Amino acid sequence: MSGLLGYDHVQLAIPPGGEDRTRAFFVDLLGMREVPKPDTLSPQGCWFEAVPVSLHIGIDPDFRPATKAHPAFLTDDLAGLRARLENAGVTCQDDKPVPGCVRFFADDPFGNRLEFVQRF
């Protein structure tokens, strides 16, 4: 029996027409880069990566933000990332401590919950 090796990607949903706001958040604020989607998939949505992280953004016509379920992004500069987000007007929220890391939560432009973590 083979075991799981890790994640290939995480997918988040956004409402139709939200790609430009999503690009501004994930590329301009988080430093990811947009990568082309395969021609066999819908032209809507967008894909990003910051190796080894891959994020797929899909369009949901009945979009509702994920306010509990969330991806957790690992960083080596949590304080700098938080400052960049807050300077852009993004609200960052602390949560209960977790041993071995510091972390905070923020929402993407459409209310999807995101966690940012730095391990020590």
Stockholm file with secondary structure:
# STOCKHOLM 1.0

chainA/1-120         MSGLLGYDHVQLAIPPGGEDRTRAFFVDLLGMREVPKPDTLSPQGCWFEAVPVSLHIGIDPDFRPATKAHPAFLTDDLAGLRARLENAGVTCQDDKPVPGCVRFFADDPFGNRLEFVQRF
#=GR chainA/1-120 SS CCCCCCCSCEEEEECTTCHHHHHIIIIIITCCEEECCCTTSCSSSEEEEETTEEEEEEECTTCCCCSSCCCEEECSCHHHHHHHHHHTTCCEECCSCBTTEEEEEEECTTCCEEEEEEEC
#=GC SS_cons         CCCCCCCSCEEEEECTTCHHHHHIIIIIITCCEEECCCTTSCSSSEEEEETTEEEEEEECTTCCCCSSCCCEEECSCHHHHHHHHHHTTCCEECCSCBTTEEEEEEECTTCCEEEEEEEC
//
